[in-house]
Amino acid sequence: MELNGIYVPLVTPFAADGTVAAEALEGLANEVLDQGAAGLVALGTTGEPATLDEDERRTVTEVCTRVCRERGATLIVGAGSSDTRRSARQLAELDGADAALVAVPSFTRPGEAGVLAHFEHLTAHSAVPLIVYYIPYRTGQPLSAATLRRLLELPGVAGVKYAAGGIDDGTVELLAGGPAGVLGGDDVVFSPLLALGAPGGILASAHLATGRFVELVDAWRKGDAVSARSLGHRLAPLSGSAFAEPNPSVIKGVLHAQGRIPTPDVRLPLLPAGEPSVTRTLGLLAALDG
């Protein structure tokens, strides 16, 4: 499985009565694919899966599966937990997805050997390829470039969503060998990661300017560094503003202001974004398109 381009981790829109707004979700899915996204991520952290019950999770997955099948797009589903056995059972039953996005075990901090053993067990049982979600500032478990490469070499691992919190010597070391499947996961530094050789990314802020992020990937792929640098510098402030409050509150606020989802609502413990954050993001988006 080759991973290239932009994958949008969809928000879960809510109706005024608090239920999942399935029609709005389907509309969003089609909109980002219309603008060139390579695929969708259902039930990623941007979709607030921890606050969804089983029926709601099924609704989200079914909508995204249907759209991706109709459009010939890639569907990635967020799955797994810090419980290896339970994660393996869940992944064994995963149906309809092309891959699963599975975070490094959080809070337990099992060490690099434990992380490797965790994913070795999961790949032996999963019905689909895995994308390892590496986000140490949330999980508490850092991994070396050597360990990330070993994960990428596991049969059944298609890639890594790389969200290390920035670009450092480990990033350079990881990408120096040109391993396939390293996807950007920190929106603000996405362009530098592409410059280092990443083939694409899983980006929440791509909800707001999908086509421009697709354009950015294409520019770096073609070697048009001048255009890529310019566009990357304009997209970074938009991404920063979209994450000024806990994700996905600002993104939902902007999507609601654009009339693309029925409410800006998020579920507790998240709170809706403040008006200044939404207004600033809308302004940056207008300037980008201007």
C-alpha positions in Angstrom: 0.0 0.0 0.0 1.5 3.3 -1.1 0.5 6.5 0.8 0.8 9.7 -1.1 -0.9 13.1 -0.9 -3.4 14.6 1.5 -5.6 12.5 3.8 -8.2 14.5 5.7 -9.1 13.3 9.2 -12.8 14.3 9.2 -14.5 16.1 12.0 -17.7 14.6 13.3 -20.4 17.2 12.7 -23.3 17.4 15.2 -26.8 18.5 14.6 -28.6 21.0 16.9 -30.0 18.1 18.9 -26.6 16.7 19.6 -26.8 13.7 17.2 -24.3 13.0 14.5 -25.1 15.0 11.4 -24.6 12.3 8.8 -25.6 14.3 5.8 -23.1 17.1 6.7 -20.4 14.5 7.2 -21.1 13.0 3.7 -21.0 16.5 2.3 -17.6 17.2 3.9 -16.2 13.9 2.7 -17.2 14.7 -0.9 -16.0 18.3 -0.7 -12.4 17.4 0.3 -12.2 14.6 -2.3 -13.5 17.1 -4.9 -10.5 19.3 -4.0 -8.0 16.5 -4.6 -7.6 14.7 -1.2 -6.3 11.2 -1.7 -8.5 9.8 1.1 -10.3 10.2 4.4 -9.6 9.3 7.9 -12.7 8.3 9.9 -12.6 8.3 13.7 -9.2 10.0 14.0 -8.7 12.2 17.0 -10.1 15.1 15.0 -13.4 13.2 14.8 -13.7 13.1 18.6 -14.1 9.2 18.7 -13.7 9.0 22.5 -17.0 10.8 22.8 -19.0 8.7 20.3 -21.0 5.7 21.3 -20.9 2.5 19.3 -23.8 3.4 17.1 -22.4 6.8 16.3 -19.0 5.3 15.5 -20.7 2.9 13.1 -22.6 5.8 11.4 -19.4 7.7 10.8 -17.6 4.7 9.5 -20.5 3.7 7.2 -20.7 7.2 5.7 -17.0 7.4 5.0 -16.8 3.9 3.7 -19.7 4.6 1.2 -18.2 7.8 0.0 -14.7 6.3 -0.5 -16.0 3.3 -2.3 -18.1 5.6 -4.6 -15.1 7.9 -5.3 -12.3 5.3 -5.4 -10.6 7.0 -2.5 -8.6 5.5 0.4 -10.3 5.1 3.7 -8.3 5.0 6.9 -10.1 4.3 10.2 -8.8 5.2 13.6 -8.6 2.2 15.9 -6.7 0.6 18.7 -5.8 1.5 22.3 -3.1 0.8 24.8 -4.5 -2.7 25.4 -2.7 -4.9 22.9 -5.1 -7.8 23.1 -8.2 -5.7 22.7 -6.7 -3.7 19.9 -5.8 -6.9 18.1 -9.4 -8.1 18.4 -10.8 -4.8 17.1 -8.4 -4.8 14.1 -9.2 -8.4 13.2 -12.8 -7.4 12.8 -12.2 -4.2 10.9 -14.2 -4.3 7.7 -14.3 -1.9 4.7 -11.3 0.2 5.5 -8.0 0.2 3.5 -5.9 0.9 6.6 -6.1 1.6 10.3 -4.5 4.5 12.1 -3.2 3.2 15.4 -1.5 5.4 18.0 1.6 4.3 19.9 0.3 3.1 23.3 -0.3 6.1 25.5 0.4 6.8 29.2 1.8 3.3 29.8 5.2 4.2 28.2 6.2 0.6 27.4 9.6 1.6 26.0 10.7 1.1 22.4 11.0 -2.7 22.6 7.4 -2.8 24.0 6.1 -0.6 21.2 7.7 -2.9 18.7 6.2 -5.9 20.3 2.8 -4.2 20.4 2.8 -3.5 16.7 4.2 -6.9 15.8 1.3 -8.5 17.6 -1.2 -6.2 15.9 0.1 -6.7 12.4 -0.2 -10.5 13.0 -3.9 -10.1 13.7 -5.1 -7.1 11.7 -7.4 -7.4 8.7 -5.9 -4.3 7.2 -2.5 -2.6 7.0 -1.6 -0.3 9.9 -0.4 3.3 10.0 1.5 3.9 13.2 0.5 7.3 14.8 3.6 8.7 16.3 2.7 11.6 18.6 5.0 11.5 21.6 3.8 14.8 23.2 0.4 13.1 23.7 1.4 9.5 24.3 4.5 10.1 26.5 6.5 7.6 24.5 9.3 8.9 22.3 10.8 6.7 19.7 14.2 6.9 17.9 14.5 7.1 14.1 15.9 3.6 14.2 12.8 2.2 15.9 10.4 4.1 13.6 12.3 2.5 10.7 11.9 -0.9 12.3 8.2 -0.3 12.6 8.0 0.7 8.9 9.8 -2.5 8.0 7.1 -4.7 9.8 5.0 -6.7 7.4 1.5 -5.1 7.6 2.7 -1.6 8.5 2.0 0.8 5.6 3.3 4.0 7.1 3.8 6.3 10.1 1.8 9.5 10.8 4.7 11.6 12.1 3.7 14.2 14.6 6.9 14.6 16.7 6.1 18.3 17.5 8.5 19.8 15.1 11.6 19.1 12.9 14.7 17.9 14.7 17.7 15.7 14.1 15.6 12.6 14.5 13.3 13.8 11.7 16.3 14.3 9.4 17.7 10.9 10.3 14.4 9.2 9.7 13.9 10.7 6.3 17.5 10.6 5.2 17.1 7.0 4.0 14.0 7.8 2.1 11.7 5.3 3.8 8.2 5.1 2.2 5.1 6.0 4.2 6.3 8.8 6.5 3.2 11.1 6.5 3.3 14.6 8.0 1.0 14.9 11.1 2.1 18.3 12.4 0.2 20.8 10.2 2.4 23.9 10.8 5.6 22.1 9.8 4.1 20.1 7.0 6.0 21.9 4.2 9.5 21.4 5.7 8.6 17.7 6.1 7.7 17.5 2.5 11.0 19.2 1.6 12.8 16.4 3.5 11.0 13.8 1.4 7.7 12.9 3.0 5.1 11.9 0.4 2.1 13.5 2.0 0.2 14.0 5.3 -2.8 13.5 7.5 -3.8 17.0 8.3 -6.8 18.4 10.1 -6.3 21.9 8.8 -6.7 20.5 5.3 -10.5 20.7 5.9 -10.1 24.4 5.3 -7.9 24.6 2.2 -7.7 21.1 0.8 -6.8 22.1 -2.7 -4.0 24.3 -1.5 -2.4 21.5 0.6 -2.7 19.2 -2.4 -1.0 21.9 -4.5 1.8 22.1 -1.9 2.4 18.3 -2.1 2.5 18.5 -5.9 4.9 21.4 -5.9 7.5 19.7 -3.7 7.0 16.4 -5.7 7.8 18.3 -8.9 10.8 20.0 -7.4 9.3 23.5 -7.7 10.9 24.7 -4.5 10.2 28.4 -5.1 6.4 27.9 -5.4 6.4 25.3 -2.6 8.2 27.5 -0.1 5.9 30.4 -0.8 2.7 28.4 -0.5 4.1 26.6 2.6 4.8 29.9 4.3 1.2 31.0 3.6 -0.4 27.8 4.8 1.6 27.5 8.1 -0.2 30.5 9.8 -3.6 29.1 8.8 -2.7 25.8 10.4 -1.4 27.5 13.5 -4.6 29.5 13.8 -6.7 26.3 13.3 -4.9 24.8 16.3 -5.0 27.9 18.5 -7.6 26.1 20.7 -8.0 22.4 21.3 -8.6 20.6 18.0 -11.2 20.4 16.4 -12.9 23.3 18.0 -11.6 26.1 15.7 -12.0 24.0 12.6 -15.6 23.2 13.5 -16.2 26.9 14.2 -14.9 27.8 10.7 -16.8 25.1 8.9 -20.0 26.2 10.7 -19.3 29.9 9.7 -18.9 28.7 6.1 -22.3 26.9 6.3 -20.6 23.5 5.8 -21.8 21.9 9.1 -25.0 22.7 11.0 -23.4 23.6 14.4 -19.9 24.4 15.7 -20.5 22.0 18.6 -17.9 19.8 20.2 -18.5 17.4 23.1 -17.2 17.8 26.6 -14.5 17.9 27.7 -13.9 20.1 24.7 -15.5 23.5 24.5 -16.4 25.5 21.4 -13.8 27.8 20.0 -14.0 31.5 20.9 -15.1 34.0 18.3 -11.6 35.6 18.0 -10.0 32.3 17.0 -12.6 31.5 14.4 -12.5 35.1 13.0 -8.8 35.1 12.7 -8.7 31.7 10.9 -11.4 32.9 8.5 -9.3 36.0 7.8 -6.2 33.9 7.1 -8.2 31.6 4.8 -9.6 34.6 2.9 -6.1 36.0 2.5 -4.9 32.7 1.2 -7.5 32.6 -1.5 -7.2 36.3 -2.3 
